[in-house]
Amino acid sequence: MPGVARLGMLSDRAIECSHRMSNAPSVAIDLAAFWQDPYPTLAAMRHAHPIAYVPQLGATLFTRRAHIVELEKLTQVFSSHQPQGLMNRLMGHNMMRKDGAEHIAERKLMLAALGPQPVRAHWEPIFRADAQRVLDALAPRGQAELVADYAMPVSADALRALTGLTNMRWQDMDAWSQAMIDGIANYSGDPAVEARCHAATAGIDACITERLPVLQQAPDPSLLSVMHRAGLPEASVRANVKLSISGGQNEPRDAIAGAAWALLAHPDQLQRVLAGEVTWRRVFDEYVRWMSPIAMSPRRVAQRYIVDGVTLEPEDRVFFMFGSANRDEAIFAEPDRFDLGRSESAAHIAFGAGPHYCAGAAASKALIAEVALPALFARLPGLRLADGAAVRFGGWAFRGPLSVPVVWG
């Protein structure tokens, strides 16, 4: 489906060009199978080689929750600063690729726009109105594809409001987000992928240029307005808006459609939610634990470091596998099962576990758990999976359903 491609594979060229000096044990994987379902491979790695170099990915993977929670905080070793990385080159130097005081300063501005208080006071009512508008158009149809017809526009409309780019169509928001995701994963240097990314960033820049004078005259709580009003250099403003779009569209889109499917595929658990025995927030926490929409975060090793007998050298590439940590048997009983009755769901690290914890987490939780999911089931009584619907998931770094056909009434 257009706009729902998942980052799944790195090319042979990327592997050849990757830098590896660590002495971690090497574990080969089947990339196609890993894209279709990474969890069996990750479970085997947690058991046998929790720190392993995967030649097909050109990186050393950390798969246990305890390691990730501890090491993600060591930014002097596991650095987000990647000056030669594709994200910096294609999207500008944003706060995600900064550490220390520089990161903290820009993060505070992001939270001023996206933190819990502005979400409750300002954004949640906008989310509700937009979701109801989408549902009003869907309700008479009696059938839909949840990813494209509901989750995609609801997520994109929320992001249009949050960023301040209300002059952008929701269709462009989704497409440009995907083009940037594809671009920053384009380790093989595919010129067509890079061209689509440049077109997307040019489109976003044009929308920012158009909106800035409007927001100067009439400031609002949006990310663009808050950062610009605080005096952040315009290059950083633009880079951080692009960051919020690249990461802020696919995660709620995939979690809305995926969590709805999980409930429809487990009708006994859905009934507990509809009866008020289980909160929508518990649904959210358990789903993002079970099927982490953003399942990996890369780091650059900045200085030599030894962990559990594995020596990592400067410039080694490391992947913190959040999706694996969220199914770690040391924390979660029967982790491969979607279970709204488990008490440890909130221990997930779907948004990270260190200083780079997602600045948009409050907005995402509100959009999904407080608005999109309860509104969907309230507005479309009798919602169920379409007969014969074969729901497939894809991706290992970004993971979500490719299509969720449903009917109601």
C-alpha positions, 0 to 999 in steps of 0.5 A: 500500500502506498505510504505504508512501506516499512524499513526492513532491509539494508543492502549489501553495499550498506553492509560492506560499508558498515564499520565493525570492530567489536568482538561481539559474536556474529549471528546471521539472520534471514532478512526476509523472514526478519522483516515478516516477523523478527520476534522468533529471531530476537527471542533466540538472540536474547537467549543465546547471544543478547549482544550480537553483531548481525552482518546482514544489518551491519550493526551490533544488536542489544536485545535484552531490556536490562542492557538497553535501559542501562546503556541508553543513558550513557550518551557519552558512549552510545551517542546519538550525534552522527554528523555524517549520518543520512538524517543530518544530511537529508533533514538537517541537524535535529535534536534527535542527533544531538546529546547533552546541553544542546539536546536538552535545550531543544527538547524543552522547547519540544515539550513546551508544545507537546508535553502533557499539559498542552496536550490536555489543555489544547490538543486533545479537543482538536484530536477529538474533532478531527477523529469524529469528522473522519468517522462521520464520513466513514460510518455510512459506508459499512466497510473500510480499510483501517490503516488507509481510511482511518488511522492514516488521516487521523494521525496525519491531521493530528500532526498537521495541528501539532506542527502548525503546518495546517496548510499541508494536506493530510495525504502529503503529511503521510507521504512525506513522512514515509519518504523521509523515513525511506530516505534516512534508511537509504544506506545503499544510496538509491537515487530514486529514494533520495530524490523522493526524500528531497522532494518531501523535505522541499515540500515541508520547507515550502509549508514552513515558509508559508506559515512562519509569517502567519504565526508571527502575527498570530502565535499559537501552541504549535511546535513551529510557533513555539520554537520560532518564538523562542528564538531557535535558529531557523535551520534548527526549527526546520530540522525539528519540524521534519523530525517530528513529521518523520517519527510522528506519523507512522507510530500513531498510525500503526498503533491505531490500526494495530491495536484495533486489529488486536482487539478484534482478533481477541474478542474476549479481551475486547469485551472486557474493554467495552465493559469498562473492566480494562482501560484504553490506556492499558490497551495502548500500553499492552499493544505497544509492548507486544508489537512495538511500532518503533522497534529500534534506535541506532547509536554510534559508539563514541568511545571504547566500552566493554559490556558483559565481555563484549568490547565495542570500539569507536564508530561501531554502529549499535542498534537498541532493539526496543521491540525485543526488550518489550518481549524480554522474558525476564520482565514479561510473562508469556511475552508473545501473547497479547494480554490485557490482564498482565500487570507489567504492560506499562514497563514497556520501553516503546518510547525509549528509556533514556534522555532521548525518550520520545518528546511526543509520547504524551501526544501519541498516548492521548491521540491513540488511547484517549481519542482514536481507539475509543471513538472508533469502537463507539462510532462503529457498532458491530465493528469486526474483521471482514470475512476472510481478511488476512491481516499481515504485519511487516517491518523490524525497525518500524512495524505495523499492519499493512492492511486491516479490512473491517465491516460494521453494522 
